[in-house]
């Protein structure tokens, strides 16, 4: 496909939100897309000052001022989830391409969804696990374990360790609407359903395992049945003092194990030595302050995919708002178990 006018001149990208994810996206933009002109917006003075000192790009205090003064062609929206719709819908009305971090709510979807049927402007929703090489390998190769299989999967990390630089009840996971368990479910369910199909049946149990002062349970254990017949046992928590991502897929023809990084991904055939399919995988250096299993590489691959869509190099998508609305409705059903207690 031919590149469109997006890359014919210097592309202008506006970063919206300079929290943890916003700084990650900004760092990747400035390092890997040096031909782009990048500016940022955040209403918090401390964040504007810190980013100006570290990155040196233009930073705006008001959103309207950024749109009018910088005239971006595309926005990267990395605000807290409850603010995504406000910025996305305004940008789309102006014809700007948009990239959004993972949604925990479907606010604004009735206005955003029709844009998925159009070539331009591009609307792109992050689902980072679909860009991880380990998850892509599992999606394509879990059949090696056999036609019928089951999995156990545990993902957890102590909530105060998520953002050690701020109190856990002072960013979005402190709210029951955008709680920590909901976020992990929204991160993991897209790639699990990509692997095994939609969830056709489930049961779940919620509990409080820690002394954290949260307005929601800190542990969720779910039994799932997928469309391809696979059954799964999924445990999500924000209690584990040692961050954990531990997957085991079992069938008569083999076992797949994964502990959150490319080196730990192994396939055990019925006989013979374990196979390490991604042992030589090259990844970006990991950032200090994040759990060991959080790789920077898929965040970069998402941005590259977004810009390929914008430039017209590809029309293929790995994820969509329409699919994520289904995930959000499933998570709503899972949460109903504790909300109605």
N, C-alpha and C positions, 0 to 999 in steps of 0.2 A: 504494500500500500504506500501511496505517496504521503510525505509529510505535508501538513497544512501550514497555515501562516503562523501557528503558535511558535514555531522555531525559526521563522524567517527573520525575525528580529529578536532582540534580547527579551526572553520571557520574563514577565513580572509576577512574582509569587508573594502572596501575603500570608504570613503565619498568624493565625488567630489563636491566642492563648499561649502563655509562656510558662506553664507549669512543667511537670516532669516530662510528659510526652511532647509538649511543644518544644522544649529545649532539645529533646532527642531528634525530632524532625528537623529543627533548625540546624543542628549540628551536621546532620546528614546532607541537608540541602547545600550548605555552604561548602562542604568537603567534596561532594560527588557531582554537583551540578554548578561548577564555577562560572558558567556562562550566564546563569540566571541572575536577574536582579531581585533581591530578596529584602522585604521589609517585614515588620512584625507589629502586632497590636496586643496590648494587655492593659487593663485599667489599673492594675496594682503597681504602685510606684516602686516597691522593692524589687519586683520582677523586672520592670523596665530598666532600672538602674543596673541590676546584676547582668542582664543580657547585653546591655549597651557596653558594659565594661569588658565582657568576655568575647562578644562576637562583633561588635562595632557596626551593626547594620542599622538603618533607620527604624525607629520605633515610635508608634503612635499611641496616644492616650485614649483617643476616641475612635470608634469603629467607622463612623461616617467620615471623619477626617482622613482615615486611612484609605477608604474607598475613593474619595474625591481627590485627595492629594497625591496618592501613589498610583491610582488607576490600575489595579492588578488585573491580570487575565485569569488567574487561578488562586483559590484560597485553600490552605491546609487548616482545617478546623480542629484544634486540639484543646478545646475548653473542657470543663467538666461536662458530663453527658447531658445534664438537664438544660444546658445552654446551646447544644448543637443546632437545634431546629431554628432558633432565632437567627443565627448567622448564616446558616445554609440557605434558608428560604429567601433572605434578603439578597444574598449573592446570586442565586439562581434567577431571581427576578431581573437582575442586572445583566444576565447572560454570562456570568463567570463560571468557569469549571470549578468543581468542589471535590475535595478529598476530606473525608471525615473519619475521626477515630471511631472505634467501636461504640455502637449505641446500646444503652441499657433501657431505653424507653423508645416508643415509636411515635413520639410527638413530631408533628410536621410531615409524617409519611404520606398523608393524602395529597399533599402538595408536591412532595419530592418524587414519589413513585412514577408519575407520568414522564418525568425526565429520563427514566431508565429506558424508555422506548425510543428516545431520540439519540441522534448521533452527537449533537452538541446543544448546550454545554454538557460536558461529561459529569455525572454524579458517581462518586466512588466511595464505597464504605469499607473501611478496614476490617480485615479478619486475619490477623497476622499469622495464626497457626497454619493457615492454608499456604503460606509462603515459606514455611520451615521445611528444609530438605528432609528431616526425619519424618515429619507428618506426611509429606508428599510420598515418601517411600512406603510408609505403612498403608496409605490409601491405595496405592497401586499394587502392593504385594501381600496384603494380609491373607489373600487366597492361598498362599503357600502353606498356611497352617491347616487347610482343608476346607471343604465346602461348608461344613457345620463347625461352629466355633463359639467360644465365649471369651469375654475379657474382664479383667479387673483393672481399675484405673484409680489412682489416688493422687490428687493435686492439693497441696496445702502449703501455707506459709503464715507464720505469726504476723498478725495484722500490723502491730507497731513497727515491724521490720520492713513493711512495704515502702514507706516513705520515712526513713529515720529522721529526716530534717524537719518534719512537721507532725503534729499530733494526729492520731488516726481518726479522731472524731471531728477534725476540722477540715477534712477534704471530703469528696463526694461519697466515700464508702461509709461515712458516719450517718448517712440518711438511709432509712429502711427502703426508700424507693430505688436507690442506686447502691444497694448494699454490696459488701465484698463477695459474698457467696454468689449473688446474682451476676456480678462481673465475671467471676471464674466460669460459671455455667455458660455465659454468653461467649466466652473465649473458647471453651472446649467443645461445646455441642456442635458448632458448624463443621469441624473437621471429623468428629465422630459420625455425624449423619452423612457426611460426604463419603466416609469409608463404608458404612454398614446400612445406609438408607434411613429413611425417616423413622422416628420413634412411634411404634404402634401401640405400645402399652408400657405402663410404668407403675411403680409404687415407690414411695420415699418416706424417709424418717428424718426429722430435724431435731437437733439437740443443742444444748449449751454445755460446752466442755471446759470453757475457760472462765476466768474472772473478769474478762474484758467487759467494759460497760457499753454494751451495744444494744440498740433497740430491735435486734433480730437475733435468731439462733446463729451460732458460729460454726456449726457442723451440719452437713447435709449428706445423707447416704441414700443413693437411688439405685433401684433395680430397673433395668431398661430392656425392652425387646425391640429390635429393629426390623425394618421391612424385609431384609434378606434372611431373617431367622436368627441372626446373632443375638445373644443375650449379654448384657453387661452389668457389672457392679461398679458404680461410680461413687467415690467418696470425695467430697469437697470440704475443705475446712480453712479457717484463718487462725488456726491454733498451733500448728506444727512449728516447734522452735527451730528445727532443722527443715528448711524448705525442701519439699518433696514433689517430684513428678515421677510416678512409677507405674508403668503400663506392662501388662502381661496378656498376650493373646494366645489362647490354647486351642488346638484342634488335633485330630488324629495324625495329621501329616507334619506337624511341627509346632514350634512355639516361637513367638516374637517377644523380646524383652526390650524395654526402653526406660532409661532413668533420666531423661531430660536433656541429653546432649548427644551429638552425633557419634561420639566414641562409644557410648553405652548402648547404641542400637545393635541388637544381635538377633539373628535368626538361627534357631536350632532345628535342623532337619531330623528325620527319624533316626538317622545314624550319621556318624561323622562329627567333625569339629564344628563349633559354632561359626557362623558367617557374620562378618562385620561389614555391612554394605557401604557404610559411610565413614570408615575409619580414617580415610585421607581427606575428609571434607575440610575445605578452607573456610574459615569464618572470620568476620570482623572481630577486632579485639573487643572484649566485654568491658562494659562501663562499671566503674566502681560504684558501690552503693546498691547494686541490684543483685538478686539471687543468682547463683552460679548457672542455673539453667536458662537464664534470659539472654538469648543471643541477639546481637544487633543486626545480623545479616537479613533476616526476613523483613525488618522495618525498612531497610533500604530497597529490597526487592519490591515491596508494595509501592514505594514512591516511583520506582522505575516503571512498573506496570501502569500506574496512573498516567505518567507522562507519555507512555507509548499509546495509550488510549486517546489522550488529548491530541497527540500529534497525528493520529490516524494510522500509525504503524500496525496496530492490531485492533480488532473489535471483540476479541475473546475476553471473557470475564471469568474470574474464579468464584466470585460471590456477588450478591445483589441485595438491595434493600428488600425486595419481595421475599427472598429466602430468609432474610434476618427477621422479618416480621413473624414468620412461622416459628423461628427459634424463640423470639420474645414471648409469643403466646404459649409455647411449651413451658418456658420458665415461669410464666404467670401461673400455669397449672401446678407446677411443682411447688411454688411458694404458697399456693392456696392452702396447702397442708398445714402450714404454721400460722398463716394470717387468720385462719378461721378457728384456731385452737382457743 
